Amino acid sequence: MINRPIIQWSVDSEDWKSKDAQMIIDKVTSSVYDGSIILLHDIHPETIAAVPEIIRDLKKEGYQFVSLDTLLNNPSSNETYYGENDHRPAGG
């Protein structure tokens, strides 16, 4: 154990599976909730193409984008974080 927080995600865009910009947009916007962490891979051109619309759509819905430190209140304990209110002891 490195005695550090482990950051995971709570919304999987499944961009690696679909490799389709509209499917990525639909998956994220239908799965997101307040305090979630979205997983996106910048190695797929379709994901890069989807991001501006995801941001635009989520901002229209009133979401704000913040750093992980802000979202998780500067995590420092040895826990696994999946979102703002979802963290569990690491390794368990």
PyMOL Python script that loads the backbone (N, CA, C, O; Angstrom):
from pymol import cmd

cmd.read_pdbstr("""\
ATOM      1  N   MET A   1       0.824  -1.183   0.000  1.00  0.00           N
ATOM      2  CA  MET A   1       0.000   0.000   0.000  1.00  0.00           C
ATOM      3  C   MET A   1       0.874   1.254   0.000  1.00  0.00           C
ATOM      4  O   MET A   1       1.903   1.305   0.674  1.00  0.00           O
ATOM      5  N   ILE A   2       0.464   2.233  -0.741  1.00  0.00           N
ATOM      6  CA  ILE A   2       1.224   3.479  -0.805  1.00  0.00           C
ATOM      7  C   ILE A   2       0.673   4.543   0.143  1.00  0.00           C
ATOM      8  O   ILE A   2       1.193   5.658   0.201  1.00  0.00           O
ATOM      9  N   ASN A   3      -0.384   4.194   0.886  1.00  0.00           N
ATOM     10  CA  ASN A   3      -0.994   5.103   1.854  1.00  0.00           C
ATOM     11  C   ASN A   3      -1.415   6.431   1.217  1.00  0.00           C
ATOM     12  O   ASN A   3      -1.196   7.506   1.775  1.00  0.00           O
ATOM     13  N   ARG A   4      -2.008   6.327   0.066  1.00  0.00           N
ATOM     14  CA  ARG A   4      -2.510   7.471  -0.688  1.00  0.00           C
ATOM     15  C   ARG A   4      -3.914   7.161  -1.186  1.00  0.00           C
ATOM     16  O   ARG A   4      -4.281   5.992  -1.303  1.00  0.00           O
ATOM     17  N   PRO A   5      -4.705   8.189  -1.481  1.00  0.00           N
ATOM     18  CA  PRO A   5      -6.033   7.923  -2.044  1.00  0.00           C
ATOM     19  C   PRO A   5      -5.928   7.310  -3.434  1.00  0.00           C
ATOM     20  O   PRO A   5      -5.000   7.603  -4.189  1.00  0.00           O
ATOM     21  N   ILE A   6      -6.875   6.470  -3.754  1.00  0.00           N
ATOM     22  CA  ILE A   6      -6.986   5.863  -5.083  1.00  0.00           C
ATOM     23  C   ILE A   6      -8.250   6.447  -5.707  1.00  0.00           C
ATOM     24  O   ILE A   6      -9.336   6.335  -5.136  1.00  0.00           O
ATOM     25  N   ILE A   7      -8.112   7.063  -6.867  1.00  0.00           N
ATOM     26  CA  ILE A   7      -9.248   7.706  -7.524  1.00  0.00           C
ATOM     27  C   ILE A   7      -9.741   6.809  -8.654  1.00  0.00           C
ATOM     28  O   ILE A   7      -8.982   6.466  -9.560  1.00  0.00           O
ATOM     29  N   GLN A   8     -10.993   6.440  -8.595  1.00  0.00           N
ATOM     30  CA  GLN A   8     -11.640   5.642  -9.636  1.00  0.00           C
ATOM     31  C   GLN A   8     -12.667   6.522 -10.349  1.00  0.00           C
ATOM     32  O   GLN A   8     -12.559   7.747 -10.313  1.00  0.00           O
ATOM     33  N   TRP A   9     -13.632   5.928 -10.979  1.00  0.00           N
ATOM     34  CA  TRP A   9     -14.669   6.669 -11.678  1.00  0.00           C
ATOM     35  C   TRP A   9     -16.021   6.084 -11.301  1.00  0.00           C
ATOM     36  O   TRP A   9     -16.123   4.945 -10.846  1.00  0.00           O
ATOM     37  N   SER A  10     -17.049   6.886 -11.499  1.00  0.00           N
ATOM     38  CA  SER A  10     -18.408   6.425 -11.235  1.00  0.00           C
ATOM     39  C   SER A  10     -19.253   6.385 -12.510  1.00  0.00           C
ATOM     40  O   SER A  10     -20.320   5.771 -12.530  1.00  0.00           O
ATOM     41  N   VAL A  11     -18.781   7.035 -13.565  1.00  0.00           N
ATOM     42  CA  VAL A  11     -19.462   6.989 -14.860  1.00  0.00           C
ATOM     43  C   VAL A  11     -18.460   6.530 -15.900  1.00  0.00           C
ATOM     44  O   VAL A  11     -17.470   7.210 -16.171  1.00  0.00           O
ATOM     45  N   ASP A  12     -18.726   5.369 -16.479  1.00  0.00           N
ATOM     46  CA  ASP A  12     -17.862   4.817 -17.529  1.00  0.00           C
ATOM     47  C   ASP A  12     -18.486   5.151 -18.878  1.00  0.00           C
ATOM     48  O   ASP A  12     -19.585   4.691 -19.190  1.00  0.00           O
ATOM     49  N   SER A  13     -17.793   5.943 -19.666  1.00  0.00           N
ATOM     50  CA  SER A  13     -18.303   6.339 -20.981  1.00  0.00           C
ATOM     51  C   SER A  13     -18.342   5.173 -21.963  1.00  0.00           C
ATOM     52  O   SER A  13     -19.025   5.235 -22.986  1.00  0.00           O
ATOM     53  N   GLU A  14     -17.612   4.122 -21.649  1.00  0.00           N
ATOM     54  CA  GLU A  14     -17.469   2.968 -22.540  1.00  0.00           C
ATOM     55  C   GLU A  14     -17.014   3.394 -23.936  1.00  0.00           C
ATOM     56  O   GLU A  14     -17.363   2.767 -24.937  1.00  0.00           O
ATOM     57  N   ASP A  15     -16.233   4.468 -23.981  1.00  0.00           N
ATOM     58  CA  ASP A  15     -15.729   4.972 -25.260  1.00  0.00           C
ATOM     59  C   ASP A  15     -14.838   3.956 -25.955  1.00  0.00           C
ATOM     60  O   ASP A  15     -14.798   3.907 -27.184  1.00  0.00           O
ATOM     61  N   TRP A  16     -14.129   3.152 -25.189  1.00  0.00           N
ATOM     62  CA  TRP A  16     -13.244   2.125 -25.739  1.00  0.00           C
ATOM     63  C   TRP A  16     -14.038   1.038 -26.454  1.00  0.00           C
ATOM     64  O   TRP A  16     -13.521   0.369 -27.349  1.00  0.00           O
ATOM     65  N   LYS A  17     -15.310   0.865 -26.049  1.00  0.00           N
ATOM     66  CA  LYS A  17     -16.136  -0.183 -26.635  1.00  0.00           C
ATOM     67  C   LYS A  17     -16.875   0.320 -27.879  1.00  0.00           C
ATOM     68  O   LYS A  17     -16.878  -0.339 -28.919  1.00  0.00           O
ATOM     69  N   SER A  18     -17.493   1.477 -27.761  1.00  0.00           N
ATOM     70  CA  SER A  18     -18.339   1.946 -28.871  1.00  0.00           C
ATOM     71  C   SER A  18     -17.538   2.654 -29.951  1.00  0.00           C
ATOM     72  O   SER A  18     -17.804   2.490 -31.142  1.00  0.00           O
ATOM     73  N   LYS A  19     -16.546   3.451 -29.528  1.00  0.00           N
ATOM     74  CA  LYS A  19     -15.791   4.283 -30.468  1.00  0.00           C
ATOM     75  C   LYS A  19     -16.723   5.029 -31.423  1.00  0.00           C
ATOM     76  O   LYS A  19     -16.479   5.121 -32.626  1.00  0.00           O
ATOM     77  N   ASP A  20     -17.805   5.559 -30.836  1.00  0.00           N
ATOM     78  CA  ASP A  20     -18.812   6.311 -31.583  1.00  0.00           C
ATOM     79  C   ASP A  20     -19.157   7.551 -30.753  1.00  0.00           C
ATOM     80  O   ASP A  20     -19.650   7.434 -29.631  1.00  0.00           O
ATOM     81  N   ALA A  21     -18.895   8.741 -31.308  1.00  0.00           N
ATOM     82  CA  ALA A  21     -19.055   9.978 -30.547  1.00  0.00           C
ATOM     83  C   ALA A  21     -20.452  10.137 -29.967  1.00  0.00           C
ATOM     84  O   ALA A  21     -20.586  10.486 -28.794  1.00  0.00           O
ATOM     85  N   GLN A  22     -21.494   9.894 -30.752  1.00  0.00           N
ATOM     86  CA  GLN A  22     -22.856  10.084 -30.253  1.00  0.00           C
ATOM     87  C   GLN A  22     -23.187   9.082 -29.153  1.00  0.00           C
ATOM     88  O   GLN A  22     -23.869   9.427 -28.189  1.00  0.00           O
ATOM     89  N   MET A  23     -22.717   7.860 -29.285  1.00  0.00           N
ATOM     90  CA  MET A  23     -22.959   6.866 -28.232  1.00  0.00           C
ATOM     91  C   MET A  23     -22.248   7.259 -26.936  1.00  0.00           C
ATOM     92  O   MET A  23     -22.779   7.049 -25.845  1.00  0.00           O
ATOM     93  N   ILE A  24     -21.062   7.822 -27.057  1.00  0.00           N
ATOM     94  CA  ILE A  24     -20.308   8.285 -25.885  1.00  0.00           C
ATOM     95  C   ILE A  24     -21.075   9.418 -25.206  1.00  0.00           C
ATOM     96  O   ILE A  24     -21.243   9.414 -23.986  1.00  0.00           O
ATOM     97  N   ILE A  25     -21.534  10.375 -25.985  1.00  0.00           N
ATOM     98  CA  ILE A  25     -22.315  11.498 -25.456  1.00  0.00           C
ATOM     99  C   ILE A  25     -23.554  10.983 -24.733  1.00  0.00           C
ATOM    100  O   ILE A  25     -23.839  11.392 -23.607  1.00  0.00           O
ATOM    101  N   ASP A  26     -24.282  10.090 -25.382  1.00  0.00           N
ATOM    102  CA  ASP A  26     -25.520   9.556 -24.798  1.00  0.00           C
ATOM    103  C   ASP A  26     -25.249   8.793 -23.504  1.00  0.00           C
ATOM    104  O   ASP A  26     -25.985   8.933 -22.528  1.00  0.00           O
ATOM    105  N   LYS A  27     -24.194   7.989 -23.502  1.00  0.00           N
ATOM    106  CA  LYS A  27     -23.863   7.188 -22.314  1.00  0.00           C
ATOM    107  C   LYS A  27     -23.527   8.095 -21.139  1.00  0.00           C
ATOM    108  O   LYS A  27     -24.026   7.886 -20.034  1.00  0.00           O
ATOM    109  N   VAL A  28     -22.690   9.097 -21.364  1.00  0.00           N
ATOM    110  CA  VAL A  28     -22.277   9.988 -20.281  1.00  0.00           C
ATOM    111  C   VAL A  28     -23.458  10.819 -19.794  1.00  0.00           C
ATOM    112  O   VAL A  28     -23.709  10.876 -18.590  1.00  0.00           O
ATOM    113  N   THR A  29     -24.182  11.460 -20.697  1.00  0.00           N
ATOM    114  CA  THR A  29     -25.249  12.366 -20.265  1.00  0.00           C
ATOM    115  C   THR A  29     -26.412  11.625 -19.617  1.00  0.00           C
ATOM    116  O   THR A  29     -27.149  12.218 -18.829  1.00  0.00           O
ATOM    117  N   SER A  30     -26.595  10.359 -19.925  1.00  0.00           N
ATOM    118  CA  SER A  30     -27.682   9.597 -19.286  1.00  0.00           C
ATOM    119  C   SER A  30     -27.236   8.947 -17.983  1.00  0.00           C
ATOM    120  O   SER A  30     -28.080   8.502 -17.206  1.00  0.00           O
ATOM    121  N   SER A  31     -25.941   8.879 -17.725  1.00  0.00           N
ATOM    122  CA  SER A  31     -25.428   8.193 -16.531  1.00  0.00           C
ATOM    123  C   SER A  31     -24.906   9.130 -15.455  1.00  0.00           C
ATOM    124  O   SER A  31     -24.759   8.725 -14.302  1.00  0.00           O
ATOM    125  N   VAL A  32     -24.626  10.362 -15.811  1.00  0.00           N
ATOM    126  CA  VAL A  32     -23.985  11.291 -14.876  1.00  0.00           C
ATOM    127  C   VAL A  32     -24.945  11.688 -13.761  1.00  0.00           C
ATOM    128  O   VAL A  32     -26.162  11.718 -13.946  1.00  0.00           O
ATOM    129  N   TYR A  33     -24.376  11.990 -12.609  1.00  0.00           N
ATOM    130  CA  TYR A  33     -25.145  12.498 -11.472  1.00  0.00           C
ATOM    131  C   TYR A  33     -24.237  13.428 -10.688  1.00  0.00           C
ATOM    132  O   TYR A  33     -23.022  13.434 -10.886  1.00  0.00           O
ATOM    133  N   ASP A  34     -24.819  14.203  -9.808  1.00  0.00           N
ATOM    134  CA  ASP A  34     -24.068  15.181  -9.047  1.00  0.00           C
ATOM    135  C   ASP A  34     -22.952  14.510  -8.262  1.00  0.00           C
ATOM    136  O   ASP A  34     -23.197  13.580  -7.493  1.00  0.00           O
ATOM    137  N   GLY A  35     -21.730  14.981  -8.458  1.00  0.00           N
ATOM    138  CA  GLY A  35     -20.571  14.442  -7.744  1.00  0.00           C
ATOM    139  C   GLY A  35     -19.885  13.280  -8.431  1.00  0.00           C
ATOM    140  O   GLY A  35     -18.982  12.671  -7.857  1.00  0.00           O
ATOM    141  N   SER A  36     -20.292  12.959  -9.644  1.00  0.00           N
ATOM    142  CA  SER A  36     -19.691  11.812 -10.323  1.00  0.00           C
ATOM    143  C   SER A  36     -18.343  12.149 -10.952  1.00  0.00           C
ATOM    144  O   SER A  36     -18.021  13.309 -11.210  1.00  0.00           O
ATOM    145  N   ILE A  37     -17.570  11.093 -11.189  1.00  0.00           N
ATOM    146  CA  ILE A  37     -16.279  11.176 -11.873  1.00  0.00           C
ATOM    147  C   ILE A  37     -16.445  10.419 -13.182  1.00  0.00           C
ATOM    148  O   ILE A  37     -16.789   9.237 -13.174  1.00  0.00           O
ATOM    149  N   ILE A  38     -16.205  11.084 -14.303  1.00  0.00           N
ATOM    150  CA  ILE A  38     -16.434  10.505 -15.636  1.00  0.00           C
ATOM    151  C   ILE A  38     -15.126   9.985 -16.207  1.00  0.00           C
ATOM    152  O   ILE A  38     -14.120  10.692 -16.231  1.00  0.00           O
ATOM    153  N   LEU A  39     -15.152   8.739 -16.669  1.00  0.00           N
ATOM    154  CA  LEU A  39     -13.989   8.129 -17.314  1.00  0.00           C
ATOM    155  C   LEU A  39     -14.078   8.325 -18.822  1.00  0.00           C
ATOM    156  O   LEU A  39     -15.039   7.894 -19.460  1.00  0.00           O
ATOM    157  N   LEU A  40     -13.062   8.984 -19.384  1.00  0.00           N
ATOM    158  CA  LEU A  40     -12.931   9.181 -20.831  1.00  0.00           C
ATOM    159  C   LEU A  40     -11.479   8.913 -21.208  1.00  0.00           C
ATOM    160  O   LEU A  40     -10.570   9.207 -20.431  1.00  0.00           O
ATOM    161  N   HIS A  41     -11.260   8.364 -22.383  1.00  0.00           N
ATOM    162  CA  HIS A  41      -9.904   8.062 -22.856  1.00  0.00           C
ATOM    163  C   HIS A  41      -9.561   8.991 -24.018  1.00  0.00           C
ATOM    164  O   HIS A  41     -10.234   8.987 -25.048  1.00  0.00           O
ATOM    165  N   ASP A  42      -8.516   9.781 -23.843  1.00  0.00           N
ATOM    166  CA  ASP A  42      -8.150  10.744 -24.887  1.00  0.00           C
ATOM    167  C   ASP A  42      -7.376  10.120 -26.043  1.00  0.00           C
ATOM    168  O   ASP A  42      -6.896  10.834 -26.923  1.00  0.00           O
ATOM    169  N   ILE A  43      -7.252   8.813 -26.048  1.00  0.00           N
ATOM    170  CA  ILE A  43      -6.554   8.140 -27.153  1.00  0.00           C
ATOM    171  C   ILE A  43      -7.491   7.827 -28.316  1.00  0.00           C
ATOM    172  O   ILE A  43      -7.041   7.394 -29.377  1.00  0.00           O
ATOM    173  N   HIS A  44      -8.795   8.045 -28.121  1.00  0.00           N
ATOM    174  CA  HIS A  44      -9.770   7.756 -29.180  1.00  0.00           C
ATOM    175  C   HIS A  44     -10.271   9.064 -29.783  1.00  0.00           C
ATOM    176  O   HIS A  44     -10.794   9.909 -29.056  1.00  0.00           O
ATOM    177  N   PRO A  45     -10.124   9.248 -31.083  1.00  0.00           N
ATOM    178  CA  PRO A  45     -10.593  10.485 -31.728  1.00  0.00           C
ATOM    179  C   PRO A  45     -12.085  10.733 -31.503  1.00  0.00           C
ATOM    180  O   PRO A  45     -12.516  11.882 -31.414  1.00  0.00           O
ATOM    181  N   GLU A  46     -12.870   9.661 -31.413  1.00  0.00           N
ATOM    182  CA  GLU A  46     -14.314   9.800 -31.202  1.00  0.00           C
ATOM    183  C   GLU A  46     -14.612  10.402 -29.821  1.00  0.00           C
ATOM    184  O   GLU A  46     -15.562  11.167 -29.656  1.00  0.00           O
ATOM    185  N   THR A  47     -13.797  10.046 -28.852  1.00  0.00           N
ATOM    186  CA  THR A  47     -13.961  10.603 -27.509  1.00  0.00           C
ATOM    187  C   THR A  47     -13.642  12.087 -27.527  1.00  0.00           C
ATOM    188  O   THR A  47     -14.377  12.896 -26.960  1.00  0.00           O
ATOM    189  N   ILE A  48     -12.555  12.436 -28.171  1.00  0.00           N
ATOM    190  CA  ILE A  48     -12.160  13.841 -28.268  1.00  0.00           C
ATOM    191  C   ILE A  48     -13.256  14.646 -28.961  1.00  0.00           C
ATOM    192  O   ILE A  48     -13.542  15.777 -28.569  1.00  0.00           O
ATOM    193  N   ALA A  49     -13.860  14.068 -29.976  1.00  0.00           N
ATOM    194  CA  ALA A  49     -14.946  14.752 -30.685  1.00  0.00           C
ATOM    195  C   ALA A  49     -16.183  14.902 -29.799  1.00  0.00           C
ATOM    196  O   ALA A  49     -16.929  15.870 -29.949  1.00  0.00           O
ATOM    197  N   ALA A  50     -16.413  13.966 -28.882  1.00  0.00           N
ATOM    198  CA  ALA A  50     -17.606  13.985 -28.028  1.00  0.00           C
ATOM    199  C   ALA A  50     -17.501  14.965 -26.864  1.00  0.00           C
ATOM    200  O   ALA A  50     -18.519  15.477 -26.398  1.00  0.00           O
ATOM    201  N   VAL A  51     -16.299  15.231 -26.392  1.00  0.00           N
ATOM    202  CA  VAL A  51     -16.110  16.015 -25.165  1.00  0.00           C
ATOM    203  C   VAL A  51     -16.746  17.409 -25.222  1.00  0.00           C
ATOM    204  O   VAL A  51     -17.430  17.778 -24.267  1.00  0.00           O
ATOM    205  N   PRO A  52     -16.564  18.201 -26.277  1.00  0.00           N
ATOM    206  CA  PRO A  52     -17.195  19.536 -26.273  1.00  0.00           C
ATOM    207  C   PRO A  52     -18.715  19.478 -26.112  1.00  0.00           C
ATOM    208  O   PRO A  52     -19.297  20.308 -25.413  1.00  0.00           O
ATOM    209  N   GLU A  53     -19.351  18.511 -26.749  1.00  0.00           N
ATOM    210  CA  GLU A  53     -20.810  18.402 -26.618  1.00  0.00           C
ATOM    211  C   GLU A  53     -21.205  17.899 -25.232  1.00  0.00           C
ATOM    212  O   GLU A  53     -22.216  18.340 -24.686  1.00  0.00           O
ATOM    213  N   ILE A  54     -20.437  16.996 -24.663  1.00  0.00           N
ATOM    214  CA  ILE A  54     -20.704  16.531 -23.298  1.00  0.00           C
ATOM    215  C   ILE A  54     -20.630  17.718 -22.338  1.00  0.00           C
ATOM    216  O   ILE A  54     -21.521  17.907 -21.511  1.00  0.00           O
ATOM    217  N   ILE A  55     -19.585  18.503 -22.449  1.00  0.00           N
ATOM    218  CA  ILE A  55     -19.425  19.668 -21.573  1.00  0.00           C
ATOM    219  C   ILE A  55     -20.580  20.645 -21.773  1.00  0.00           C
ATOM    220  O   ILE A  55     -21.164  21.126 -20.802  1.00  0.00           O
ATOM    221  N   ARG A  56     -20.902  20.931 -23.001  1.00  0.00           N
ATOM    222  CA  ARG A  56     -21.988  21.868 -23.310  1.00  0.00           C
ATOM    223  C   ARG A  56     -23.321  21.360 -22.729  1.00  0.00           C
ATOM    224  O   ARG A  56     -24.047  22.116 -22.083  1.00  0.00           O
ATOM    225  N   ASP A  57     -23.635  20.079 -22.964  1.00  0.00           N
ATOM    226  CA  ASP A  57     -24.894  19.501 -22.476  1.00  0.00           C
ATOM    227  C   ASP A  57     -24.964  19.509 -20.950  1.00  0.00           C
ATOM    228  O   ASP A  57     -25.990  19.869 -20.374  1.00  0.00           O
ATOM    229  N   LEU A  58     -23.876  19.114 -20.301  1.00  0.00           N
ATOM    230  CA  LEU A  58     -23.885  19.043 -18.839  1.00  0.00           C
ATOM    231  C   LEU A  58     -23.942  20.433 -18.213  1.00  0.00           C
ATOM    232  O   LEU A  58     -24.592  20.618 -17.185  1.00  0.00           O
ATOM    233  N   LYS A  59     -23.276  21.407 -18.813  1.00  0.00           N
ATOM    234  CA  LYS A  59     -23.375  22.778 -18.309  1.00  0.00           C
ATOM    235  C   LYS A  59     -24.805  23.297 -18.439  1.00  0.00           C
ATOM    236  O   LYS A  59     -25.299  23.986 -17.546  1.00  0.00           O
ATOM    237  N   LYS A  60     -25.475  22.966 -19.554  1.00  0.00           N
ATOM    238  CA  LYS A  60     -26.872  23.367 -19.737  1.00  0.00           C
ATOM    239  C   LYS A  60     -27.757  22.791 -18.641  1.00  0.00           C
ATOM    240  O   LYS A  60     -28.732  23.418 -18.228  1.00  0.00           O
ATOM    241  N   GLU A  61     -27.415  21.591 -18.171  1.00  0.00           N
ATOM    242  CA  GLU A  61     -28.176  20.937 -17.102  1.00  0.00           C
ATOM    243  C   GLU A  61     -27.790  21.463 -15.718  1.00  0.00           C
ATOM    244  O   GLU A  61     -28.367  21.053 -14.711  1.00  0.00           O
ATOM    245  N   GLY A  62     -26.816  22.368 -15.671  1.00  0.00           N
ATOM    246  CA  GLY A  62     -26.443  22.985 -14.408  1.00  0.00           C
ATOM    247  C   GLY A  62     -25.238  22.369 -13.712  1.00  0.00           C
ATOM    248  O   GLY A  62     -24.897  22.763 -12.597  1.00  0.00           O
ATOM    249  N   TYR A  63     -24.596  21.411 -14.359  1.00  0.00           N
ATOM    250  CA  TYR A  63     -23.404  20.815 -13.761  1.00  0.00           C
ATOM    251  C   TYR A  63     -22.225  21.777 -13.847  1.00  0.00           C
ATOM    252  O   TYR A  63     -22.133  22.588 -14.768  1.00  0.00           O
ATOM    253  N   GLN A  64     -21.328  21.673 -12.870  1.00  0.00           N
ATOM    254  CA  GLN A  64     -20.080  22.423 -12.878  1.00  0.00           C
ATOM    255  C   GLN A  64     -18.941  21.414 -12.939  1.00  0.00           C
ATOM    256  O   GLN A  64     -19.052  20.310 -12.404  1.00  0.00           O
ATOM    257  N   PHE A  65     -17.864  21.789 -13.582  1.00  0.00           N
ATOM    258  CA  PHE A  65     -16.679  20.949 -13.657  1.00  0.00           C
ATOM    259  C   PHE A  65     -15.660  21.476 -12.665  1.00  0.00           C
ATOM    260  O   PHE A  65     -15.315  22.657 -12.689  1.00  0.00           O
ATOM    261  N   VAL A  66     -15.175  20.601 -11.790  1.00  0.00           N
ATOM    262  CA  VAL A  66     -14.216  20.990 -10.758  1.00  0.00           C
ATOM    263  C   VAL A  66     -13.072  19.985 -10.720  1.00  0.00           C
ATOM    264  O   VAL A  66     -13.182  18.877 -11.247  1.00  0.00           O
ATOM    265  N   SER A  67     -11.981  20.384 -10.094  1.00  0.00           N
ATOM    266  CA  SER A  67     -10.847  19.476  -9.943  1.00  0.00           C
ATOM    267  C   SER A  67     -11.204  18.365  -8.961  1.00  0.00           C
ATOM    268  O   SER A  67     -12.142  18.500  -8.175  1.00  0.00           O
ATOM    269  N   LEU A  68     -10.458  17.275  -9.009  1.00  0.00           N
ATOM    270  CA  LEU A  68     -10.686  16.187  -8.057  1.00  0.00           C
ATOM    271  C   LEU A  68     -10.460  16.645  -6.622  1.00  0.00           C
ATOM    272  O   LEU A  68     -11.201  16.245  -5.725  1.00  0.00           O
ATOM    273  N   ASP A  69      -9.451  17.476  -6.392  1.00  0.00           N
ATOM    274  CA  ASP A  69      -9.217  17.995  -5.045  1.00  0.00           C
ATOM    275  C   ASP A  69     -10.440  18.729  -4.510  1.00  0.00           C
ATOM    276  O   ASP A  69     -10.820  18.562  -3.351  1.00  0.00           O
ATOM    277  N   THR A  70     -11.051  19.541  -5.365  1.00  0.00           N
ATOM    278  CA  THR A  70     -12.241  20.273  -4.954  1.00  0.00           C
ATOM    279  C   THR A  70     -13.413  19.324  -4.740  1.00  0.00           C
ATOM    280  O   THR A  70     -14.098  19.408  -3.720  1.00  0.00           O
ATOM    281  N   LEU A  71     -13.649  18.433  -5.678  1.00  0.00           N
ATOM    282  CA  LEU A  71     -14.761  17.490  -5.594  1.00  0.00           C
ATOM    283  C   LEU A  71     -14.660  16.612  -4.355  1.00  0.00           C
ATOM    284  O   LEU A  71     -15.654  16.386  -3.666  1.00  0.00           O
ATOM    285  N   LEU A  72     -13.464  16.120  -4.075  1.00  0.00           N
ATOM    286  CA  LEU A  72     -13.282  15.144  -2.999  1.00  0.00           C
ATOM    287  C   LEU A  72     -12.758  15.772  -1.715  1.00  0.00           C
ATOM    288  O   LEU A  72     -12.383  15.058  -0.785  1.00  0.00           O
ATOM    289  N   ASN A  73     -12.729  17.097  -1.655  1.00  0.00           N
ATOM    290  CA  ASN A  73     -12.287  17.809  -0.464  1.00  0.00           C
ATOM    291  C   ASN A  73     -10.852  17.441  -0.086  1.00  0.00           C
ATOM    292  O   ASN A  73     -10.576  17.054   1.049  1.00  0.00           O
ATOM    293  N   ASN A  74      -9.950  17.567  -1.048  1.00  0.00           N
ATOM    294  CA  ASN A  74      -8.528  17.292  -0.836  1.00  0.00           C
ATOM    295  C   ASN A  74      -8.269  15.924  -0.202  1.00  0.00           C
ATOM    296  O   ASN A  74      -7.780  15.847   0.925  1.00  0.00           O
ATOM    297  N   PRO A  75      -8.588  14.865  -0.908  1.00  0.00           N
ATOM    298  CA  PRO A  75      -8.447  13.529  -0.303  1.00  0.00           C
ATOM    299  C   PRO A  75      -6.990  13.227   0.051  1.00  0.00           C
ATOM    300  O   PRO A  75      -6.082  13.487  -0.738  1.00  0.00           O
ATOM    301  N   SER A  76      -6.785  12.686   1.225  1.00  0.00           N
ATOM    302  CA  SER A  76      -5.430  12.321   1.624  1.00  0.00           C
ATOM    303  C   SER A  76      -5.384  10.969   2.319  1.00  0.00           C
ATOM    304  O   SER A  76      -4.305  10.400   2.489  1.00  0.00           O
ATOM    305  N   SER A  77      -6.528  10.450   2.721  1.00  0.00           N
ATOM    306  CA  SER A  77      -6.525   9.161   3.413  1.00  0.00           C
ATOM    307  C   SER A  77      -6.437   8.015   2.419  1.00  0.00           C
ATOM    308  O   SER A  77      -6.693   8.179   1.226  1.00  0.00           O
ATOM    309  N   ASN A  78      -6.077   6.873   2.929  1.00  0.00           N
ATOM    310  CA  ASN A  78      -5.908   5.679   2.111  1.00  0.00           C
ATOM    311  C   ASN A  78      -7.275   5.056   1.838  1.00  0.00           C
ATOM    312  O   ASN A  78      -7.621   4.020   2.406  1.00  0.00           O
ATOM    313  N   GLU A  79      -8.046   5.698   0.961  1.00  0.00           N
ATOM    314  CA  GLU A  79      -9.354   5.203   0.570  1.00  0.00           C
ATOM    315  C   GLU A  79      -9.451   5.186  -0.949  1.00  0.00           C
ATOM    316  O   GLU A  79      -8.661   5.830  -1.640  1.00  0.00           O
ATOM    317  N   THR A  80     -10.422   4.448  -1.459  1.00  0.00           N
ATOM    318  CA  THR A  80     -10.717   4.439  -2.882  1.00  0.00           C
ATOM    319  C   THR A  80     -11.942   5.313  -3.100  1.00  0.00           C
ATOM    320  O   THR A  80     -12.985   5.098  -2.482  1.00  0.00           O
ATOM    321  N   TYR A  81     -11.812   6.299  -3.980  1.00  0.00           N
ATOM    322  CA  TYR A  81     -12.868   7.263  -4.255  1.00  0.00           C
ATOM    323  C   TYR A  81     -13.503   6.970  -5.614  1.00  0.00           C
ATOM    324  O   TYR A  81     -12.809   6.776  -6.613  1.00  0.00           O
ATOM    325  N   TYR A  82     -14.844   6.942  -5.629  1.00  0.00           N
ATOM    326  CA  TYR A  82     -15.604   6.724  -6.860  1.00  0.00           C
ATOM    327  C   TYR A  82     -16.462   7.934  -7.215  1.00  0.00           C
ATOM    328  O   TYR A  82     -17.068   7.971  -8.286  1.00  0.00           O
ATOM    329  N   GLY A  83     -16.516   8.903  -6.342  1.00  0.00           N
ATOM    330  CA  GLY A  83     -17.319  10.099  -6.551  1.00  0.00           C
ATOM    331  C   GLY A  83     -17.347  10.910  -5.274  1.00  0.00           C
ATOM    332  O   GLY A  83     -16.725  10.543  -4.277  1.00  0.00           O
ATOM    333  N   GLU A  84     -18.061  11.999  -5.309  1.00  0.00           N
ATOM    334  CA  GLU A  84     -18.058  12.948  -4.197  1.00  0.00           C
ATOM    335  C   GLU A  84     -18.419  12.298  -2.867  1.00  0.00           C
ATOM    336  O   GLU A  84     -17.735  12.527  -1.870  1.00  0.00           O
ATOM    337  N   ASN A  85     -19.453  11.515  -2.832  1.00  0.00           N
ATOM    338  CA  ASN A  85     -19.912  10.892  -1.580  1.00  0.00           C
ATOM    339  C   ASN A  85     -19.738   9.384  -1.571  1.00  0.00           C
ATOM    340  O   ASN A  85     -20.434   8.689  -0.831  1.00  0.00           O
ATOM    341  N   ASP A  86     -18.846   8.880  -2.358  1.00  0.00           N
ATOM    342  CA  ASP A  86     -18.638   7.439  -2.456  1.00  0.00           C
ATOM    343  C   ASP A  86     -17.149   7.133  -2.319  1.00  0.00           C
ATOM    344  O   ASP A  86     -16.406   7.192  -3.299  1.00  0.00           O
ATOM    345  N   HIS A  87     -16.720   6.807  -1.105  1.00  0.00           N
ATOM    346  CA  HIS A  87     -15.342   6.383  -0.887  1.00  0.00           C
ATOM    347  C   HIS A  87     -15.331   5.273   0.152  1.00  0.00           C
ATOM    348  O   HIS A  87     -16.142   5.246   1.077  1.00  0.00           O
ATOM    349  N   ARG A  88     -14.390   4.362  -0.030  1.00  0.00           N
ATOM    350  CA  ARG A  88     -14.320   3.150   0.778  1.00  0.00           C
ATOM    351  C   ARG A  88     -12.876   2.862   1.138  1.00  0.00           C
ATOM    352  O   ARG A  88     -11.964   3.318   0.448  1.00  0.00           O
ATOM    353  N   PRO A  89     -12.651   2.107   2.216  1.00  0.00           N
ATOM    354  CA  PRO A  89     -11.268   1.751   2.559  1.00  0.00           C
ATOM    355  C   PRO A  89     -10.561   1.075   1.377  1.00  0.00           C
ATOM    356  O   PRO A  89     -11.140   0.206   0.725  1.00  0.00           O
ATOM    357  N   ALA A  90      -9.343   1.462   1.105  1.00  0.00           N
ATOM    358  CA  ALA A  90      -8.579   0.866  -0.001  1.00  0.00           C
ATOM    359  C   ALA A  90      -8.215  -0.573   0.336  1.00  0.00           C
ATOM    360  O   ALA A  90      -7.976  -0.924   1.491  1.00  0.00           O
ATOM    361  N   GLY A  91      -8.182  -1.392  -0.705  1.00  0.00           N
ATOM    362  CA  GLY A  91      -7.769  -2.784  -0.538  1.00  0.00           C
ATOM    363  C   GLY A  91      -8.829  -3.681   0.064  1.00  0.00           C
ATOM    364  O   GLY A  91      -8.548  -4.833   0.396  1.00  0.00           O
ATOM    365  N   GLY A  92     -10.018  -3.187   0.209  1.00  0.00           N
ATOM    366  CA  GLY A  92     -11.049  -4.006   0.844  1.00  0.00           C
ATOM    367  C   GLY A  92     -12.244  -4.096   0.075  1.00  0.00           C
ATOM    368  O   GLY A  92     -13.197  -4.755   0.490  1.00  0.00           O
TER     369      GLY A  92
END
""", "prot")
cmd.dss("prot")
cmd.show_as("cartoon", "prot")
cmd.util.cbc("prot")
cmd.orient("prot")
